[in-house]
């Protein structure tokens, strides 16, 4: 009945009005997304000139049985960071994602927001160190409120990154397997994560190889704002 189109048109007009208050020299675009299975939504955005920009999948390991074992690369040690090392952990993650889709230079308020996240739990983190340098990390967390709402025991094995000098040695796989054990030992019965399915470093294949399956997938679209 045209309801979706009417809502979309109203939103784009509002976005254009907001963008008018931003510096003229900045590029402006409209971003949106739809579930990959939402045929009508995908069709709506295509008709309005959007192009697919990114494919994202939510993946779930529906149980925490038979977690694979994966050796830690030689010379690296896994230990929980001390509070005065949190910034080093964050900066290593920023560095690792610098060549990923959509990366931008970090701002100080991003760190302040990260350090105050209510679900932040360093006891669940698995951080690999080369001396006093961070080599890679998986910063798992448990969202108790979400679990209560959905009636499940899910841990999130997220923020998976490996710095460039340590890639190609199986570090991410080793840390992810240890992270699955960590959320299992915290009483969870399943694990989840999100991934760019076009990740050029093979993250999607890695997650499949340790038992994750796609729960749902989304397409993110963009178009220049006239």
N, C-alpha and C positions, 0 to 999 in steps of 0.2 A: 504493500500500500504506500510505499515511498517514505516510510517513517525513518529508515536508516539514512536515506539520502538527505532528508531534511535536517536530521541531527548533524550529519557530517557537514553540510553546508554552513550551518550555524556555527559549528566549532571552527571551521576554517576562517570564517569572517572574524571570529574572536581572536584567533591566533594572529591574523594579519594586523588587527588593531594593536595587539600587544607588541608585535614586531616593529611597528611604526615608531615605537618609543626607544628602540635600540639604535646604536650607531649605524649610519647609512653604509659605511664601508664593510660591515660584517656580512658574510654570506648568510642567507636565511633560507630555511627549508621547513617543510612540514614532515613530521615523523608519525608513523602509526604502525599498528601491528594487528594481525588476525591469526587465530588458530589455523594451522595448515588445513584442517578438515572443514573449516568454515568456508564453504564454496561461495556463498553469497557475499560474504565479507571480502574475500579475495577479489571477487569480480567487481565489487563496488569500488575498491581502491584502484584496480586496473583501469576502470572506465574514467577515473579522475586523474589519470596521468602519473600514478605512482609506479615506481620501479622497486623490485625486491632488493633489499640492501643487506639483509642478514637472516640466516636461518638458525633458530635456537631450539634446542630440545631439552626437556626435563627428563632425566633418566633416573630410574629407581633400581636398586638391588633389593628384590622383594623379601629376601631373607639374608641372614648373616651367618649361614652355615658354609662350611667348606671354603673359607676365605683362602685364596692362594697365598703361598709364601713367596717372597721375592727378596733376594739378597740386597743389602745396602752396598753401593759401590765402595770400593776400597778407599780408605782414607777419610771417609765421612762418618760423622757421629750424630745420632739423633738425641736431642735433649730439649727440655722445655726452656724457653727463654725466660730470663729474669725481667722484671718490670722495666729496668733501665735499658733493656735490649729490644723493647717492643718497637721503637721507631726503626731500628735496623731491620727488623723483620718486615715492617710495612714498606720501607724503602726498597728492599730486595724484591718484594712483590711488584711494586710499581715499575722497577727496572725490567723485570721479566716480562711484563705485559706491554712494554713500550712499543713493540713492533706488532701488536695485535690490533685487530679491527676496532676503530673507534677510540683508540688511546689518545690521551691529551696530557699536557703537563699538569702535575698535581698541584694543589693549593693547600696551604696550611690548614684551612678549615676542614679539608677532607680528612686529614689525620685526626683532628680533634673529634670529628664525627665518628670515625672508626674506633677510636680509643674509648668512646663512651657508649658503644653498642650494647644494649642490655643482654644480648645472648652471647657476648664475648666470653669464652671460657678457655684460657690458655692450657688447662690441664688436658684438653682434647686435641691440642695442636700437635702436629708432628713436624718438627723443624730440623733439617739436616744442616750440620755445621762443618765447615772446613777451617779448623782453628777458630778464629773469632768472626769468620765471614759466613753469612747465610748462603747455602748452596741451593736449597729448595724447601718447599713447605706445602703442607695441607692444613688449613685452619678450620677444623670441624667445629660444629656447634649443634646445640639441641634447642629447638623452639618449643618450650613446654606448653605455651598457650595454644600454639597451632596444633600440637599433638592432641591436646585435650579437646579442641574444637572438632577435629576430624577423627577422634577415637583411634589413634595409632601411636606407635612408638618409633618415630623416625628420627635419625640423626642425619645431618647434612655434612657431607664430606666436600667442602667447598674451598675456594681460594687456593687452587692447586697451581703451583708455579715452580719453574726451575730456571735458574739464571743461566745465561748463555754458555759460560765455560763448563757447565756441568750437564749439558744436554746430551742425549744419545747414549747414556750409560745405565739406563733403567732406574734412575733415581725417582721419578714421579711414580712409577709402578710400585716401588718399594714403600714409599711414603703413603700411597693410597691404601695399600694392603694393611699397613700398620694402623691407618686411620679407621678402616673398617673394624679392626679389632678393638680400637679405642671406643667407638660408639657402641659396639656390642657389649663391651665390658661395663659401659655406663647404663646398661639395661635396655638398649634399643633393639628392635627386631628387624629393622630395615634401614636402608641408607638411600640418600638421594643427592643429586647434583644437577647443575645446568651446564650446557656446553654449546658453543658455536659449532654446528655440524660441519662448517667449512674450515675449521681450525687447521692451519697448514702444518702444524706440528704433530698432527695425528692424535689429538686428545680423544676424539670420539672413538677411534679404534681401541685406544688404551682402555677406556671405560667399559666398552663391550667385553674386552678380554678378561676383565676381572668380575664379570657377572651383572653389569648394569644393562637394563633394557629401557627403551624409550617409553615414557608414560604419556607424554603429549609433545607436540611440536608447534612452533609458531614461526610466522614470517614477519619480519620487520620491513616496512616500506618507507621510502622517502621520495620527495619531489621538491624542486626549488619553489620558493614562495615568491610569487610575482609581486 
